[in-house]
Amino acid sequence: MHKVPVMRNGEPLVTGESVVEDRTVYVVHCIDTEGPLYESLEAKFERLIDIFGIDLEPTKANFEKLKRKEIALGNGLEDLVAKTFSGHLANFNDTWTKVDDMLDRILSESFRSRLPDSNGGSWVYNWFCVDHVNYVNNPRRRTLGYHHIFDHYRQVLADSGSDMDGIHWHFHPMSTYRDAHRCATSYVNSPHLYETLCRRIIDREWFPSVFRAGFQAERPDSHLFLEQWVPFDITNMASKDPTIQSQQDFANGRSGDWRLAPDDWSVYRPSHDNYQLRGDCRRYIARALNILNRIAPLTQEEVDSAFSRADAGRPTLMGVACHDYRDIGVEVDEIRKMLEGASKRFPGVRFVYSEAKSAFQKVIYGSDFDEASAGKLELDCQIHHNSKSVLLKVNAAAGEVFGPQPFLAVRLKSRRYMHDNLDFDTSSGRWFYTFDAESILPSDVDTIGVGGADRFGNTSVVRMTL
């Protein structure tokens, strides 16, 4: 094995760095972790209208006919509708008991190890946890409240000894009418965006370095938000799937719009003006396709494409995506079948089940990347009391912060959570914040938190009281 430069558009990806040639597919299983989801028969027919514009009487008989393709729908939609409402896609884990029963099964070593990877390793999951908050309509019985899903999974993973898995961040923008089951794309109109991170920092001493967008939908506002804080994004679902245009909730870029993004399993830096195009932004975006799904599905052809890319000496991050309200075990078994098929066709390629941050590190910085030698990010915060104000000094004592500044979180004595910008020093790596009548009165402050990530995905959180 020899050193080769990682290239982008004919130029070194990271100036001055090189990596060991690596014929490895890093399999990153991403779970949009949203808790139980209930769906009544009537709601299934509502989805039929929302997705396909088809209005039928919501009866069990009609539902069974749709699954058997016995109702003429026109435009060749019979197959796609039947797939959308098949047993796997239509049967949800609608209680925490059902979710936990599934977790007991799929987190077991006997299940994880059915198909060892090329290192003899067992299956790895990446749990992208969302907070469902501030909704007024919740017909699908989503679990509402900050931290509820995050805490549940942290406890389950700890109890099961699943320390190989990753916990990351997933976010749903607020729908206009505050419906918990509706899609939205605006981060600007989602005040819980900042509060979510404030609470993660202050309440749980946690900050994200890997992200997946809800409904796989990004826009300029979310793109620029992520560019400030989060180095790794695994939301790209660029697909050759020809059925997207016939599904109203995704046609014409309605939800997850990745039509211009790379579909060759490459990890890329986006353009400032368009997250789908290659450019010179800081963060990296990787691709993940959906398992047994109606939109951008993972197929044997796509898995073979990832293996073919790796066979050419280019380490490849192959993201696969699903939800925890469906049977993850069925989906993992489907992926394993495709991995076995690709391995036979590309015997020189290795595949490794991977935690998401680690996969980004190895694909971007090389298989010989060592997190310890790269150094950890360490934020240092100091408080200085003045007569009518309090000065917070923030310093990157070790490493460098990804983006322009760390994330400042403040909890007031009223239990309100706030984010604000830091003031910059004339030298890099130092910031200030003054608590006074122009910003936040020191007497009103309960807790201060500062969090951040570096370009390698290492995170640091400091929490203190005045």
C-alpha positions in Angstrom: 0.0 0.0 0.0 1.3 3.4 -0.8 0.4 7.1 -0.2 -1.9 8.7 -2.7 -3.5 12.2 -2.5 -7.2 12.5 -2.1 -8.4 14.6 -5.0 -11.4 16.8 -5.7 -11.8 18.3 -9.2 -8.1 17.5 -9.9 -6.8 19.3 -6.8 -5.8 17.8 -3.4 -8.8 17.6 -1.1 -6.8 18.7 2.0 -3.6 20.6 1.1 -0.5 18.9 2.4 -2.3 15.7 3.5 -2.2 12.3 1.9 -3.8 8.9 2.7 -3.1 5.2 2.3 -4.8 3.8 -0.7 -7.9 2.1 0.6 -10.2 -0.4 -1.2 -12.8 -0.3 1.6 -16.5 0.3 1.6 -17.5 1.9 5.0 -21.1 0.8 5.6 -22.8 3.5 7.6 -26.3 2.5 8.8 -28.3 5.7 9.6 -31.5 5.4 11.6 -33.7 8.5 11.7 -34.6 7.9 15.4 -38.0 9.3 16.0 -39.7 6.9 18.3 -43.1 5.1 17.8 -45.4 6.2 15.0 -49.1 5.3 14.9 -51.0 5.3 11.6 -54.8 4.7 11.4 -56.5 3.3 8.3 -57.8 6.8 7.6 -54.3 8.2 7.8 -53.0 5.7 5.3 -55.6 7.0 2.8 -54.6 10.6 3.6 -51.1 9.6 2.6 -52.5 8.2 -0.6 -53.8 11.6 -1.4 -50.7 13.5 -0.3 -48.3 11.3 -2.2 -50.2 10.3 -5.4 -53.3 12.6 -5.5 -55.6 9.5 -5.3 -58.8 9.9 -3.3 -60.5 6.7 -2.4 -63.0 5.7 0.3 -60.8 4.7 3.4 -62.0 1.1 3.9 -60.1 -2.0 4.8 -61.4 -3.6 1.6 -60.0 -0.8 -0.6 -56.7 -0.9 1.3 -56.3 -4.7 0.6 -57.2 -4.1 -3.0 -54.5 -1.5 -3.3 -51.9 -3.9 -2.0 -53.1 -6.6 -4.4 -53.1 -4.0 -7.3 -56.8 -4.7 -8.0 -57.8 -1.0 -8.4 -56.9 0.7 -11.7 -55.1 4.0 -10.8 -53.7 5.1 -14.2 -50.2 6.3 -15.1 -48.8 2.9 -14.1 -49.2 3.7 -10.4 -50.5 0.4 -9.3 -47.1 -1.1 -8.6 -45.8 1.9 -6.8 -48.8 2.3 -4.6 -48.7 -1.4 -3.7 -45.1 -1.0 -2.7 -45.8 2.1 -0.7 -48.4 0.3 1.4 -46.8 -3.1 1.5 -46.6 -5.0 4.8 -43.2 -3.7 5.7 -43.8 -0.1 4.8 -47.2 0.1 6.3 -46.6 -1.8 9.6 -45.2 0.6 12.2 -43.8 0.2 15.7 -46.6 2.3 17.2 -45.7 1.9 20.9 -42.4 2.0 22.8 -43.0 -1.6 23.8 -42.8 -2.6 20.1 -39.8 -0.4 19.5 -38.0 -1.9 22.6 -38.9 -5.4 21.6 -37.3 -4.8 18.2 -34.2 -3.2 19.9 -33.8 -6.3 22.1 -33.6 -8.4 19.0 -31.4 -6.2 16.7 -28.9 -5.1 19.4 -28.1 -8.6 20.4 -24.7 -9.9 19.3 -26.3 -12.9 17.7 -28.2 -10.6 15.3 -25.3 -8.2 14.7 -22.8 -10.9 13.9 -24.8 -12.9 11.3 -22.6 -11.5 8.5 -19.2 -10.3 9.9 -17.5 -7.5 8.0 -14.0 -7.9 6.5 -12.5 -7.2 9.9 -14.7 -9.8 11.6 -16.8 -7.0 13.1 -20.5 -7.0 13.9 -23.2 -4.7 12.6 -23.0 -1.0 13.7 -26.0 1.4 14.0 -26.0 5.2 14.0 -29.0 6.7 15.8 -29.9 10.2 14.6 -32.2 11.4 17.4 -34.9 14.0 16.9 -36.8 16.1 19.4 -40.6 16.5 18.6 -41.5 19.7 20.3 -44.0 22.6 20.2 -46.6 20.8 18.1 -50.3 21.3 18.7 -51.6 18.5 16.4 -50.2 15.0 16.9 -52.5 12.4 15.3 -49.7 9.9 14.8 -48.9 9.9 18.5 -45.3 10.9 18.3 -43.3 11.1 21.5 -43.2 14.8 22.3 -40.6 16.7 24.5 -37.0 17.6 24.6 -34.5 14.7 25.2 -37.2 12.0 25.4 -36.0 10.0 22.4 -32.3 10.9 22.9 -32.4 9.8 26.6 -34.3 6.6 25.8 -31.7 5.5 23.2 -28.8 6.5 25.3 -30.1 4.3 28.1 -31.0 1.4 25.9 -27.5 1.4 24.3 -25.8 1.6 27.7 -27.9 -1.2 29.1 -27.2 -3.4 26.0 -23.5 -2.7 25.9 -23.8 -1.1 22.4 -20.8 1.2 22.7 -19.9 0.6 19.1 -23.0 2.5 17.9 -23.1 6.2 17.4 -25.7 8.8 18.6 -26.0 11.8 16.3 -28.5 14.6 15.5 -31.6 14.6 13.4 -33.9 17.7 13.0 -37.5 18.3 11.8 -38.4 21.8 10.9 -41.7 23.1 12.3 -44.7 22.8 10.0 -46.7 25.9 9.4 -49.7 24.7 11.3 -47.7 22.9 13.9 -48.7 19.4 12.8 -46.3 16.7 14.1 -46.9 14.5 11.0 -46.3 17.2 8.3 -43.2 18.0 6.3 -41.5 21.4 6.4 -38.2 22.8 5.1 -37.7 26.2 6.9 -35.1 26.3 9.7 -35.7 30.1 9.9 -39.3 29.4 11.0 -38.2 26.8 13.5 -37.3 28.4 16.8 -36.8 25.0 18.5 -33.7 24.6 16.2 -31.5 26.7 18.6 -33.3 25.6 21.7 -32.6 22.0 20.8 -28.9 22.6 20.7 -29.0 24.8 23.8 -30.7 22.1 25.8 -28.3 19.4 24.5 -25.3 21.4 25.7 -26.7 22.6 29.0 -28.9 19.6 30.0 -26.8 16.7 28.5 -23.3 18.2 27.9 -23.5 17.0 24.3 -22.9 18.6 20.9 -23.3 17.0 17.5 -20.7 16.5 14.8 -22.8 14.4 12.3 -26.3 15.3 11.1 -29.2 14.1 9.0 -32.0 16.4 7.8 -35.6 15.6 8.5 -37.4 14.4 5.3 -33.8 14.6 3.8 -34.7 18.2 3.0 -32.1 21.0 3.0 -32.4 24.6 1.8 -30.1 27.7 1.9 -31.0 28.5 5.5 -30.3 25.0 6.8 -27.2 24.7 4.6 -25.7 27.9 6.1 -26.7 26.9 9.6 -24.9 23.6 9.3 -21.9 25.3 7.8 -21.4 27.2 11.0 -21.6 24.3 13.4 -21.6 20.7 12.1 -18.7 19.2 10.0 -20.4 16.1 8.7 -23.8 15.8 7.0 -25.1 12.5 5.6 -28.3 13.6 4.0 -27.6 13.4 0.2 -30.0 11.0 -1.4 -29.2 11.7 -5.1 -30.8 8.8 -6.9 -31.5 7.4 -10.4 -34.9 6.4 -9.2 -37.4 7.4 -12.0 -40.5 7.2 -9.8 -39.7 10.3 -7.7 -41.5 12.7 -10.1 -44.7 10.6 -9.9 -44.8 11.1 -6.1 -46.2 14.5 -5.2 -44.4 14.9 -1.9 -41.0 14.6 -3.6 -41.6 15.8 -7.1 -39.9 19.0 -8.3 -37.7 19.1 -5.3 -40.6 19.4 -2.9 -38.9 17.6 0.0 -35.5 15.9 -0.3 -34.1 17.7 -3.3 -30.7 16.2 -4.3 -31.2 16.1 -8.1 -27.9 18.0 -8.8 -25.8 16.3 -6.1 -23.2 13.6 -6.7 -24.7 10.1 -7.1 -21.4 8.2 -7.3 -21.0 7.7 -3.5 -18.4 10.5 -3.3 -18.1 12.6 -0.2 -18.0 16.3 -1.1 -17.7 19.8 0.2 -20.8 21.9 -1.0 -20.9 25.2 -2.8 -21.8 28.3 -0.8 -24.9 29.0 -2.9 -26.1 25.4 -3.6 -25.6 22.6 -1.1 -26.0 20.1 -4.0 -23.0 21.2 -5.9 -19.3 20.8 -5.1 -17.7 23.9 -3.8 -15.4 25.3 -1.1 -17.6 25.2 2.1 -16.1 23.7 5.2 -18.5 20.8 5.9 -18.6 17.5 4.1 -21.8 15.8 2.7 -22.1 12.0 2.2 -24.8 10.0 0.5 -27.3 7.6 2.1 -30.1 5.7 0.3 -33.2 4.3 1.8 -33.8 0.7 2.6 -36.9 -1.1 1.3 -38.4 2.3 0.6 -40.5 4.0 -2.1 -38.0 7.0 -2.4 -34.3 6.7 -3.5 -34.1 3.0 -2.6 -30.9 1.1 -2.0 -30.6 -1.5 -4.7 -28.0 -4.2 -5.6 -26.9 -1.9 -8.5 -26.2 0.9 -6.0 -24.3 -1.4 -3.6 -22.2 -2.7 -6.6 -21.5 0.9 -7.6 -20.1 1.6 -4.1 -17.9 -1.6 -4.3 -16.8 -0.7 -7.8 -15.7 2.7 -6.6 -13.7 1.2 -3.8 -12.2 -1.3 -6.2 -10.7 1.6 -8.1 -8.7 2.5 -4.9 -11.2 5.2 -3.6 -12.4 4.6 0.0 -16.2 4.8 -0.1 -18.8 5.8 2.5 -22.0 3.9 1.7 -24.8 5.3 3.8 -28.0 3.4 4.2 -31.0 5.0 5.9 -34.2 3.9 7.6 -36.5 4.8 10.6 -36.9 3.1 14.0 -40.7 2.9 13.7 -40.2 0.2 11.1 -38.7 -3.3 11.5 -35.0 -2.5 11.3 -34.1 -6.2 11.4 -35.8 -6.9 8.1 -33.9 -4.0 6.5 -30.5 -5.1 7.9 -31.0 -8.6 6.5 -31.8 -7.0 3.1 -28.6 -5.0 3.2 -26.6 -8.0 4.2 -27.9 -9.9 1.1 -26.7 -7.1 -1.1 -23.3 -6.9 0.6 -22.8 -10.6 0.1 -23.6 -10.3 -3.6 -21.3 -7.3 -4.1 -18.5 -9.1 -2.2 -18.6 -12.0 -4.7 -18.4 -9.6 -7.6 -15.6 -7.5 -6.1 -13.4 -9.9 -4.1 -10.7 -7.4 -3.7 -12.9 -4.9 -1.8 -13.3 -4.9 1.9 -16.4 -3.7 3.7 -16.5 -2.5 7.2 -19.5 -1.6 9.4 -18.8 1.8 10.7 -19.8 4.5 13.1 -20.6 7.6 11.1 -17.9 10.0 12.4 -15.2 7.4 12.0 -16.3 6.7 8.4 -16.1 10.4 7.5 -12.6 10.6 9.1 -11.3 7.6 7.2 -12.7 8.5 3.8 -11.6 12.2 4.1 -8.3 11.9 5.9 -7.3 8.3 5.1 -7.6 4.8 6.6 -4.5 5.5 8.7 -6.2 8.5 10.4 -5.7 8.4 14.1 -8.0 10.5 16.2 -5.6 10.6 19.1 -2.7 11.9 17.1 -5.0 14.5 15.4 -5.7 15.9 18.8 -8.9 16.6 20.7 -10.8 19.9 20.7 -10.8 21.4 24.1 -12.7 24.6 24.9 -11.8 26.6 28.0 -14.2 29.1 29.5 -13.6 31.7 32.2 -16.0 34.1 33.9 -14.9 37.6 35.1 -17.3 39.7 37.3 -17.4 43.4 36.8 -19.5 46.0 38.7 -22.5 45.9 36.3 -21.6 43.1 33.9 -20.1 39.7 33.6 -17.5 38.8 30.9 -17.3 35.3 29.5 -14.0 34.4 27.8 -14.0 31.4 25.5 -10.7 29.9 24.3 -9.9 27.0 22.1 -7.2 25.6 24.4 -6.6 22.7 22.1 -7.5 22.1 18.5 -9.5 24.5 16.3 -13.2 25.1 16.2 -15.1 24.1 13.0 -16.8 27.2 11.7 -16.5 30.8 12.9 -17.3 30.3 16.6 -18.5 27.9 19.2 -22.2 27.6 20.1 -23.2 29.7 23.1 -26.2 28.4 25.1 -27.8 30.2 28.1 -30.5 29.0 30.5 -32.3 31.8 32.3 -33.6 31.5 35.8 -37.1 31.4 34.2 -36.0 28.2 32.6 -35.9 29.8 29.1 -33.1 28.7 26.8 -31.3 31.2 24.6 -28.6 31.2 22.0 -26.5 34.3 21.1 -23.5 35.2 19.1 -20.1 35.5 20.7 -17.8 38.6 20.1 -14.6 37.9 18.3 -11.0 38.6 19.5 -8.4 40.1 17.2 -6.6 36.8 17.4 -8.2 33.5 16.2 -9.4 30.9 18.6 -10.7 33.4 21.3 -14.2 34.8 21.8 -16.0 36.9 24.4 -19.6 37.5 25.6 -20.7 40.3 27.9 -23.7 39.7 30.1 -25.3 43.1 30.8 -28.4 45.2 30.1 -27.6 45.2 26.4 -27.7 41.4 26.1 -28.7 39.3 29.1 -28.6 40.6 32.7 -26.2 38.5 34.9 -28.9 38.4 37.6 -31.2 36.6 35.1 -28.7 33.8 34.2 -28.9 30.3 35.7 -26.5 28.3 33.5 -24.0 28.9 30.6 -23.0 26.3 28.1 -20.5 26.4 25.2 -20.2 23.6 22.7 -18.4 23.0 19.4 -16.9 20.5 17.1 -13.6 20.5 15.1 -13.1 19.5 11.5 -12.4 15.9 12.5 -15.7 15.6 14.3 -14.3 15.8 17.8 -16.6 17.8 20.2 -16.1 19.7 23.4 -18.7 21.1 25.8 -18.2 23.3 28.8 -21.1 24.1 31.3 -20.9 26.5 34.2 -23.0 28.7 36.5 -22.5 32.4 37.3 
